[in-house]
């Protein structure tokens, strides 16, 4: 720990502990709110904050999220590690005067907290246009994963660290940093190494490789069949999906195809078109590319080579034309933004013909 005490994330962890100590009586009970369709980073960060609040400062708290926990790995994480996380209920907003937004910000569209309500704490890694309005905020855009900030705070707190919590944080850091690829500061690696010995490796491997349903494979099959590619760009429109996490999952997967540099994937879910854009070109500002092709910039976000967002498609749920129009407009704008020819000479790389 000695060598990392000068680093930024340690300062942040210390700042957070100091704030919680000072305000403990005033901010209890605290509603801990993650972004919609929470990922392992958001879930583990919220879990660590909940633990520190309760064990160190006697701040009562409840972790809530919007949307659903879709990805099988994330559901496995919550059940294996018994993480007390709940789908948000309208009464939560009424019952709690204080809220902590985790891995999201008050201005972002990707969380269920009302825009007009005061937020007490913000802990996030995503860049902002407008500094978040909150009593206390930590925005560290270079931390690799928001869970790094809370891991630091936890290590500094002197609290005993349960295996389940350590496992959640290890998974949160690994998944958000792309197995530490995005860990650009040495303190991130050192933080990870400090928590790693406490991780339950058996539980971790189970979380990383859960059994997947036939439905998942049917979606995968469809995604591959309808995929079209051109000049390193691969696109797949999944149509109606069981949950929006499938969209990001397929975007990740398609990018692993040899020769591909960027992937765009869409899926229709509850009146919204969910979109994921991935790139393996280090010079790409992927979130900015996605914002540029959305009508409303605020509906897209992300970091480095990972971007996602969703927007409402007006009209009837069954109005096929509207959906197709939304999907094709998105592709046309992307081609333009990437300065690729509009006359699309796409081919279907995985189509094997009807058999
Ligand atoms: Mn996240």
Boltz pocket constraint, residues with backbone or C-beta under 6 A from the ligand:
constraints:
  - pocket:
      binder: B
      contacts: [[A, 35], [A, 39], [A, 41], [A, 42], [A, 103]]
      max_distance: 6.0
